[in-house]
Amino acid sequence: MATNYDVYPRVGTSDPGSAAGTGGAAASTGLVAGTIYNIRVPLTAGAGTALDISVPIAVKSRLIDATVLTTTTVTSAVVQVFTAASGGGTACTSSMAAAAAGRTRDALTTATQVFAAGSTCFVRQSGGATLSGGEVNLTFQVEQ
């Protein structure tokens, strides 16, 4: 007899579940489920005092996390995300240091920023006479 690969050893249910983990219960008031996606923004080391990298946002999304992975360090280098070029508009992340190799995570203490569909956010590199290298990972949640 041939093996049936369409059968999996898992429990089947039509229960949507809940945030509390109670089977069959309705979701708690105020909780909004959303698809999470990540945008990787490469940072190229080189000459320059500041550089804006525009990141197009295809669907209405909330920026919920950001990290910088520094591979080429610059003592005074920082990376920050804004709603407008040249460090204008609203700061969407804290100023994340790129002075040491490794990861730096956003530490902004204000409400998360929502971007409209078709808008742009700006990753701004700055620091001394040269720019650091590495990548920024922006984590978004799709908004309803």
ZAMAR-449451 format. One record per residue (C-alpha): x, y, z. Coordinates in steps of 0.1 Angstrom, whole numbers, plus 2048, in hexadecimal, padded with zeros to 3 digits. Example, Ala and Ser with C-alpha at 12.3 -4.5 7.8 and 13.67 -1.06 7.14 Angstrom:
87B7D384E;8897F5847;
END
This chain:
800800800;80D8237F7;81483C812;7FB858814;80F87981A;7EF88D81C;7E888083F;7FB89185C;7FC887880;7ED8A788E;7CC8B189E;7B38C1886;79B8DB892;7868F8886;78B90B8A6;79B92D89F;7A992E8C3;7AF94D8D7;7CB9628E5;7C6954907;7CB9308FA;7A8926904;7999108E8;77991D8D9;77A93E8EC;7779608DA;7969758D7;79C98F8F2;78F9B28EB;7A89C98DB;7BF9AD8CE;7C59AF8A8;7D5993895;7EC99D879;80598F860;829995869;84499C84F;8689A784E;87B9BF837;8A19BB836;8B39DC82E;8D89D8825;8F09F2832;90E9F881D;92DA0682F;93FA2381E;946A4881D;92BA60827;91CA71845;8F8A66841;8E3A51829;8BDA4B827;8B1A2A819;88CA2B80F;877A0C816;856A0A804;8399FD819;8209EA803;8049E481B;7F89F783A;8109EB855;81D9F2878;8429F287F;8459DB89E;86A9D48A0;88C9DD891;8AF9D1895;8D19DB886;8EB9C187F;90C9D387D;9289C286A;93E9E0862;9409F7880;945A1D882;949A2C8A5;92FA478A2;917A3588A;8F2A31891;8D3A2587E;8B0A31883;88EA2E870;879A4D868;859A55856;86BA6F840;88DA73830;8AAA84841;89FA7A864;87EA8D860;85BA84869;856A6C886;871A56895;865A32891;882A228A4;89CA2D8BD;8BFA368B1;8D0A148AE;8F5A148B3;90BA05898;92CA0B8AA;9329E68B3;92D9C689F;90D9B38A6;8E89BA8AB;8D89DA8BA;8B39DA8C0;89A9F68BF;893A058E1;879A1F8D8;860A248F4;844A368E1;827A268CE;82FA128AF;82CA2488D;811A1A873;81AA1F84E;7FFA23834;7FEA0C816;815A1B7FB;829A30814;84EA3081B;864A2D83A;888A3883B;8A5A2684A;8BFA41852;8E3A39857;8FAA53866;91BA56876;93CA69873;94DA69851;944A45849;925A2F84B;923A0D85B;91A9EC849;9029D0850;8DC9CE84F;8BC9DB85F;89F9C3864;87D9D4866;8609BF873;83E9CA86A;81A9BF872;7FF9C3858;7E49DA864;7BF9D685D;
END
